[in-house]
Each structure stands twice: as C-alpha cells, then as structure tokens.
Amino acid sequence: MIRILPKYVVREHIGPFFFALAIINAFFVLNLLFRQFEKFLSKGISFVIVSEFLFLNLAWMIALSVPCAVLTATIWAFGRLSAENEMTAARASGIGLHQILPPMLLLSTGLTIGLIWFNNHVLPDFNHRTRLLAVDIARKKPTLDLDEGVLYTEIPDFGILAQTVREEGKTSYLGDVVIDDQSNANSIKTIAAEQGVLSMDDQTGVLDLALHRGELHEIDLSNSQSFKRVYFDKHVIRIPMGETILRRTQSGYRGDREKSASDLLENVHQNQERVRERQMKVQELIQKQVTKYSQAVPADKRSVAYVFKEHQRVKRQIQTELNMIKSYEKYVNVYLVEVHKKYSIPVACIAFVLVGAPLGILVRRQGWAVAALLSLGFFILYWAFLIGGEILADRQKITPFTAMWSPNILIIGIGILLNIRVMHGASGLRSLLQLRRNRTAKNGAG
C-alpha cells in the first residue's frame, strides 16, 4: 500500500499538469498575439514569420508556466483525492501525507533540474533570437496598401492616386492612375495613365509600376520656361523598396537575459575587477593630494585660490571614479539577479508542491475553479515578490539573493505550516476556519 499509493498520486498529477500547462501557455500566446497583431497586420508579416516569432517566445512562456502548472496540478490532484475520501482511507491505513509527498517532491526536483538546464542552455538563445527578430520586424516598413481614390504617400518622393484598385495575389491592377514623382530635386514629374500594374520582387525589394496609355508632364525647376509633355503606350517606373522586405540580421551582442549563468558570472567578475581598479584609483588620488600638501609647498602654490582650485579638480576626479564604481556595482547586481533567477524560478516547482498538497486537501470538494483561483493567487503573490525584489536589487536596496529567493522561502514557509496543520488532523478548509473562529471567540471571552 505504501509503495502503490505514491505512484497512484503521481499518475493523478499528469493529466492536470499538461492541461494547466496548455491553458497557461495558450493565454500567454493569445496575449502576445493581441499586443502584436496590429504590427503584424500593418507591416504585412507572413504567417511563417509570425509562427517563428511565437515559437521563439514559447521559451520564456515555458520557463514561467511550468511552476504554475505544477501548483495547479498538485492542488487539483490532492483536492480530488481528498474529496473522494481516498486520503481519509490512506490515513485510516496508517499512511500520512508525509509518506505520500516524498515521491512528488522527488518528481518536482527532477523537473527543477530540467528547468535549470533549460534556463541555461535553451532560454538564452531563444531570447537572443527573439530580440533580433523583433528588431527586424520593427525596422520593416508597412507593405504597399492602396485605397481607391486616396493619395498614397508612404513611398519617399512618390505619391500614387488610383481611382480603382484590384488585387490579385501579389499584383495590383490600377485604373485612372496619377503619379507624383519628386525623385529628381531639379524637376517635378506628373504622370497620368489609364491603367497600371503594380508588383514587387520579394527578393530584391524593387517595386515595378507599369503604366499603360498615358502622358508625362515635367517641369524643370532650374528653367521655369521649360515644360515637357510626353505621350506613351507603356512607361515603367522601378522604385527600390528594400525596407519593406524583412531582412534578417545577426548580432554578437547579448543582453543579460540572453546569457547563461556561467556567462553572467564571468561578467560579474569583470565588473568586480573594474570596481577594484576604480577604488584603487580613488585611493591613489587621495594619497597623492595628501602627500602633496604634507610636504613643503612652493610659494606660487600657497595661495588660497590655487589650493581651492586644486581641491575642486581632485574632487571632480574622485566623483567621476565614484560614479563609475556605482555603475559597475549596478551591473553586478543586474547580472547576479539573472543568475539567481535561473535557479530560483525552477525551485518554485518544489515550493509549489509543498504548498499545493495541503491546499488541495483543505479545499476538498471545491473543484477545478477553486484550484485554478488558488494557483493564480499564489502565483501572483510569488511573481509580485519576484518583480518587486528584482527592482529593489537593481536599485541596490537589497541583495540579489534576497530578491530572488525570498518568494521561495515565503512559499515554502507557508507550505510547511499548512502541512503541519493537515498532519494534525484538519480535514478541510472549513475545519481550519472553524478552529480559527473558536480561538478568536476564546480570546474575546478572556
């Protein structure tokens, strides 16, 4: 019985875990799509690029959603077992929660190790590629979008007015077209045509505009008396539109969220060395100034004005060095926050099992909705502590360790207290609340 029950409890977690993981990631994806949809649409981003963008963003989504899915699955599984009196039967057989939890903690430890590897080997590269793709999308100009009877001026030095527009794939057929061509600074061209065919080469980014049966009017700005009119059956205008093509770029630079823990620690050591160098320089400046005025001072350097001016110069140098030291120390904190985050968030899987199991037993028959709400509440609490701690650590108010590990310590503390409560016989949330009311009434009577 002792060997079978933990395996049974583990199996009870598998379905809720993957279901919660799918729901949370779907929410992240929809939220990202909602925020980026207008940009994708206006710039004509292809479905393949949008899919790649979403796929690359899945890395950070998984890093955040796995701990939350663990919490949801744990509350749901233990809640169902408690609601169907299976936990009561286990206790009647002499099997307590402390005998069921170890396999779950072992499983969550394995998941933690996997997430740590993921955060150090997969997430940094995906974050790097996501940033590069986002920059490339931002640089891309919107695709050509002509409206009937509306002057289009998004192309530099050109204006296009068409009374009719018919789209067929990547080709646009225009009727009664007027082109305002200001590409030559010394002349102004106006071209009118009965028909026009507009197409773009996806490889070169060149826009081809073939005009049929029209005339060209040109005014030479250097000679106001000059005016040229040309009739044509076909006239082709080729306009470079390279910025409308999504060009993929590469960059060797990586931000703090695009590096592994080992790379971040190397940056920490480099900045700490720079801090020591600057501190030594400050000491040298102070020592040099003290030595200079502790010896005999030449007559031309004894005046109050000279001494004051010299001290002000040294003070500015010292202040500059102190500012550099502060900047390097800030970078040290930023890098250390990212290092601790790569480990503290995965460890939340263990913390959430500790708090989720007794919570599930206490809520009992409340069902999936209560499990989801409790998961959301604890995850919001955890995330609020994490974000607040990161801000305070970046501002050097608290240490990076305190900032990133205090949420885990808090959740583990709550989990231990709840486990003690359950092991001492609280069979449900109502029992816990009733016990609290009795104590309050007793204290009030006293």
C-alpha positions in Angstrom: 0.0 0.0 0.0 2.8 2.4 0.9 4.5 1.7 -2.5 1.4 1.8 -4.6 -0.3 4.9 -3.3 2.5 7.4 -4.1 2.6 6.0 -7.7 -1.1 6.5 -7.9 -0.9 10.0 -6.7 1.9 10.8 -9.3 -0.4 9.5 -12.1 -3.2 11.7 -10.8 -0.9 14.7 -11.4 0.0 14.0 -15.1 -3.3 15.0 -16.7 -3.9 18.2 -14.7 -0.3 19.2 -15.2 -0.4 19.1 -19.0 -3.9 20.6 -19.1 -2.8 23.5 -16.9 0.4 23.9 -18.9 -1.6 24.1 -22.2 -4.1 26.6 -20.8 -1.4 28.9 -19.3 0.7 28.9 -22.5 -2.4 29.5 -24.6 -3.2 32.5 -22.5 0.4 33.8 -23.0 0.3 33.2 -26.7 -3.1 35.0 -27.1 -1.9 37.9 -25.0 1.2 38.2 -27.2 -0.8 38.0 -30.4 -3.2 40.6 -29.1 -0.4 43.1 -28.4 1.5 42.4 -31.7 -1.5 41.8 -34.0 -1.7 45.3 -35.3 2.0 45.4 -36.0 2.0 42.1 -37.9 -1.0 43.1 -39.9 0.1 46.6 -40.9 3.6 45.5 -41.9 2.5 42.5 -43.9 4.4 39.9 -41.8 4.0 36.5 -43.3 2.4 33.6 -41.4 5.8 31.8 -41.3 7.5 34.7 -39.6 4.6 35.1 -37.1 4.8 31.4 -36.3 8.6 31.7 -35.8 8.1 34.7 -33.5 5.5 32.8 -31.4 7.7 29.7 -31.3 10.7 31.7 -30.0 8.6 33.3 -27.4 7.5 29.9 -26.1 10.8 29.6 -24.3 10.1 32.2 -21.7 6.5 31.1 -21.5 7.5 27.6 -20.6 10.0 28.8 -18.0 7.2 30.7 -16.2 4.2 28.3 -16.9 5.8 25.0 -15.6 5.9 26.1 -11.9 2.4 27.4 -12.1 1.2 24.2 -13.8 2.8 22.2 -11.0 0.9 24.2 -8.4 -2.4 23.8 -10.2 -1.9 20.1 -10.8 -0.9 19.5 -7.2 -4.0 21.4 -5.8 -6.3 19.6 -8.2 -5.0 16.1 -7.7 -4.9 16.2 -3.9 -8.3 18.0 -3.8 -9.8 15.2 -5.9 -8.2 12.5 -3.7 -9.5 14.3 -0.6 -13.0 14.9 -2.0 -13.4 11.2 -2.8 -12.2 10.2 0.7 -9.1 8.5 -0.7 -6.8 10.5 1.6 -9.1 9.6 4.5 -8.7 5.9 3.6 -5.0 6.3 3.4 -4.8 7.9 6.8 -7.0 5.0 8.2 -4.4 2.6 6.8 -1.7 4.4 8.6 -0.3 6.3 5.6 0.1 10.0 6.2 0.8 12.9 3.9 4.5 12.8 4.9 4.7 9.4 3.3 2.9 10.5 0.1 4.8 13.8 -0.5 8.4 12.4 -1.0 7.7 10.9 -4.5 6.1 14.2 -5.5 9.0 16.2 -4.2 11.4 13.9 -6.0 9.5 14.3 -9.2 9.4 18.1 -8.8 13.2 18.0 -8.1 13.7 16.3 -11.4 11.5 18.9 -13.1 13.6 21.6 -11.3 16.8 20.2 -12.7 15.4 20.1 -16.2 14.2 23.7 -15.9 17.6 24.8 -14.7 19.2 23.2 -17.7 16.5 24.8 -19.9 17.2 28.2 -18.5 20.9 28.0 -19.1 21.1 26.3 -22.5 17.8 26.9 -24.4 16.2 30.1 -23.0 19.2 32.5 -23.6 19.5 31.5 -27.3 15.7 31.8 -27.8 15.7 35.2 -26.1 18.5 36.3 -28.3 16.8 35.2 -31.5 13.5 36.7 -30.3 15.1 40.1 -29.8 16.8 40.1 -33.2 13.6 39.1 -34.9 11.6 41.8 -33.0 14.1 44.4 -34.1 13.9 43.2 -37.7 10.1 43.4 -37.6 10.2 46.9 -36.1 12.6 48.1 -38.9 10.4 46.8 -41.7 8.2 49.4 -43.2 4.5 48.7 -43.9 3.6 46.9 -47.2 2.0 48.9 -50.0 -1.7 49.3 -49.2 -3.5 51.4 -51.8 -7.1 52.5 -51.3 -9.3 53.7 -54.2 -9.4 57.5 -54.5 -6.8 58.1 -51.7 -3.4 59.5 -52.4 -0.7 57.1 -51.1 2.4 58.9 -49.9 4.2 56.3 -47.8 6.8 55.8 -50.6 9.6 58.5 -50.3 9.4 61.1 -53.2 6.4 59.4 -54.8 2.6 59.8 -54.5 0.2 57.4 -56.1 -3.5 58.1 -56.7 -5.7 55.4 -58.3 -9.4 55.6 -58.8 -9.8 51.8 -59.0 -7.7 49.1 -57.3 -8.0 45.3 -57.9 -5.8 42.9 -56.0 -4.8 39.5 -57.5 -2.2 37.8 -55.3 0.9 40.0 -55.1 -0.1 42.1 -58.1 -2.4 45.2 -58.0 -4.3 46.4 -61.1 -4.9 50.1 -61.1 -7.3 52.3 -63.1 -7.0 56.0 -63.8 -3.6 56.4 -62.1 -1.8 59.6 -61.3 1.8 59.6 -60.1 3.5 62.5 -58.4 7.3 61.9 -59.0 9.6 64.1 -57.0 12.6 61.8 -57.0 14.6 64.3 -59.0 15.3 67.5 -57.0 15.7 69.6 -60.2 12.3 68.7 -61.7 8.7 67.8 -60.9 7.0 65.0 -62.8 3.3 64.2 -63.0 2.3 61.0 -64.8 -1.3 60.1 -65.7 -2.3 56.7 -67.2 -5.4 54.8 -67.9 -4.1 51.6 -66.4 -1.3 50.5 -64.2 0.1 47.2 -63.0 1.9 47.2 -59.6 4.1 44.3 -58.4 7.1 43.8 -56.1 10.1 41.5 -56.3 10.3 39.7 -52.9 14.0 39.0 -53.4 15.2 42.5 -54.4 12.5 44.6 -52.8 12.1 46.6 -56.1 8.6 47.9 -56.8 7.6 47.7 -60.6 4.9 50.0 -61.7 4.0 49.5 -65.4 1.7 52.3 -66.7 -0.3 52.0 -69.9 -1.7 54.6 -72.3 -0.9 57.9 -70.6 1.2 61.1 -70.6 4.1 62.6 -68.6 4.3 66.2 -67.7 7.7 67.5 -66.5 8.7 71.0 -65.2 12.4 71.9 -65.0 12.9 73.9 -61.7 16.1 75.5 -63.0 14.3 76.9 -66.0 10.7 78.0 -65.3 10.1 78.3 -69.1 10.8 74.7 -69.7 7.9 72.3 -69.9 7.8 68.8 -71.4 4.8 66.6 -72.3 5.3 63.0 -73.4 2.7 60.6 -74.6 3.4 56.9 -74.1 1.8 53.5 -74.6 3.8 51.9 -71.8 6.0 53.5 -69.2 7.8 51.5 -66.4 8.8 53.0 -63.0 11.2 51.0 -60.8 11.3 52.1 -57.2 13.7 50.5 -54.6 11.6 49.4 -51.6 14.2 47.3 -49.7 12.8 48.4 -46.3 9.5 46.7 -47.0 11.3 43.3 -47.1 12.0 41.7 -43.8 15.8 41.4 -43.7 17.2 39.1 -41.0 20.2 40.4 -39.1 22.8 38.8 -36.9 24.4 40.3 -33.8 27.1 39.1 -31.4 25.8 41.3 -28.6 23.7 39.6 -25.9 21.8 41.2 -23.1 21.6 39.9 -19.6 18.6 37.7 -20.4 20.4 36.2 -23.4 23.3 34.7 -21.4 23.8 31.5 -19.4 24.7 31.6 -15.7 28.3 31.0 -16.5 28.5 33.9 -18.9 26.7 36.1 -16.4 29.1 35.2 -13.7 32.0 36.0 -16.0 30.5 39.5 -16.5 30.1 39.8 -12.7 33.8 39.0 -12.1 34.8 41.5 -14.9 32.8 44.3 -13.3 34.0 43.5 -9.8 37.6 43.8 -11.1 36.7 47.1 -12.6 35.3 48.2 -9.3 38.6 47.3 -7.5 40.6 49.2 -10.1 38.5 52.3 -9.7 38.7 52.1 -5.9 42.5 51.9 -6.1 42.5 54.9 -8.3 40.4 56.9 -5.8 42.9 55.9 -3.1 45.8 57.0 -5.2 44.2 60.4 -5.9 43.5 61.0 -2.2 47.0 59.8 -1.2 48.7 61.9 -3.9 46.8 65.0 -2.7 47.6 64.4 1.0 51.3 63.7 0.2 51.5 66.8 -1.9 50.3 69.2 0.8 52.1 67.4 3.7 55.4 68.4 2.2 56.8 71.9 1.6 54.6 73.7 -0.9 56.2 76.2 -3.4 55.4 79.8 -2.8 53.4 80.1 -6.1 51.1 77.3 -4.8 50.4 78.5 -1.3 47.5 80.9 -2.3 44.0 80.1 -1.1 42.7 80.4 -4.6 45.2 77.9 -6.0 44.6 75.4 -3.2 40.8 75.7 -3.6 41.0 75.2 -7.4 43.3 72.2 -7.0 40.9 70.6 -4.4 38.0 71.1 -6.7 39.8 69.4 -9.6 40.7 66.4 -7.5 37.1 66.3 -6.1 35.7 66.1 -9.6 38.1 63.3 -10.5 37.1 61.4 -7.4 33.4 61.9 -8.1 33.8 60.6 -11.6 35.5 57.5 -10.3 32.8 57.0 -7.7 30.1 57.3 -10.3 31.9 54.6 -12.4 32.1 52.4 -9.3 28.4 52.8 -8.7 27.6 52.0 -12.4 29.8 48.8 -12.3 28.2 47.7 -9.0 24.7 48.2 -10.5 25.7 45.9 -13.4 27.0 43.4 -10.9 23.6 43.4 -9.2 21.7 43.1 -12.5 23.8 40.1 -13.6 23.5 38.4 -10.2 19.7 38.8 -10.3 19.6 37.0 -13.6 21.9 34.2 -12.2 19.7 33.7 -9.2 16.5 33.9 -11.3 17.7 31.0 -13.4 17.7 28.8 -10.3 15.0 30.3 -8.1 12.1 30.0 -10.6 12.7 26.3 -11.2 13.0 25.7 -7.4 9.5 27.1 -7.2 8.3 23.7 -8.5 9.4 22.2 -5.2 7.9 25.0 -3.2 4.6 24.8 -5.0 4.3 21.0 -4.3 4.8 21.7 -0.6 2.1 24.3 -0.6 -0.2 22.7 -3.2 -0.7 19.3 -1.5 -2.1 20.6 1.8 -4.1 23.3 0.0 -5.7 20.6 -2.2 -6.7 18.6 0.9 -8.1 21.7 2.6 -10.3 22.8 -0.3 -11.5 19.3 -0.9 -14.8 19.4 -2.9 -14.4 22.9 -4.2 -13.3 21.6 -7.6 -11.2 22.9 -10.5 -12.3 26.5 -10.3 -11.0 26.9 -6.7 -7.8 25.0 -7.7 -7.3 27.4 -10.5 -8.0 30.5 -8.4 -5.7 29.4 -5.6 -3.0 28.7 -8.1 -3.4 32.1 -9.7 -3.4 33.8 -6.3 -0.2 32.1 -5.1 1.5 32.6 -8.4 0.6 36.3 -8.5 1.9 36.6 -4.9 5.1 34.8 -5.9 5.5 36.9 -9.1 4.8 40.2 -7.2 7.6 39.3 -4.7 9.9 38.4 -7.6 9.4 41.5 -9.7 9.5 43.8 -6.6 12.7 42.1 -5.4 14.3 42.5 -8.9 13.5 46.2 -8.9 14.9 46.7 -5.4 18.0 44.6 -6.2 18.7 46.6 -9.4 18.5 49.8 -7.3 20.9 48.2 -4.8 18.4 48.3 -2.0 18.6 44.6 -1.2 20.9 41.8 -2.3 20.2 39.8 -5.4 20.0 36.6 -3.3 17.3 38.1 -1.1 15.4 39.5 -4.1 15.2 36.2 -6.0 15.0 33.6 -3.2 12.6 35.4 -0.7 9.5 34.3 -2.7 10.6 30.7 -2.5 11.3 31.0 1.2 7.9 32.5 1.8 6.0 29.9 -0.2 8.0 27.0 1.5 7.2 28.5 4.9 3.5 28.7 4.1 3.7 25.1 2.8 5.3 23.8 5.9 2.7 25.4 8.1 -0.1 24.0 6.0 1.4 20.6 6.0 1.7 20.7 9.8 -2.0 21.8 10.0 -3.1 18.9 7.8 -1.0 16.3 9.6 -2.6 17.4 12.9 -6.0 16.5 11.6 -7.5 19.5 9.8 -9.6 17.6 7.2 -10.8 20.6 5.2 -10.8 24.3 4.8 -14.0 24.6 6.8 -12.2 22.9 9.8 -9.4 25.3 9.6 -11.6 28.3 9.5 -13.8 26.9 12.4 -10.7 26.3 14.5 -9.6 29.9 13.9 -13.1 31.2 14.8 -13.1 29.2 18.1 -9.7 30.6 19.0 -10.9 34.2 18.3 -14.0 33.7 20.4 -12.0 32.2 23.2 -9.6 35.1 23.2 -12.5 37.6 23.1 -14.2 35.9 26.1 -10.9 36.0 28.0 
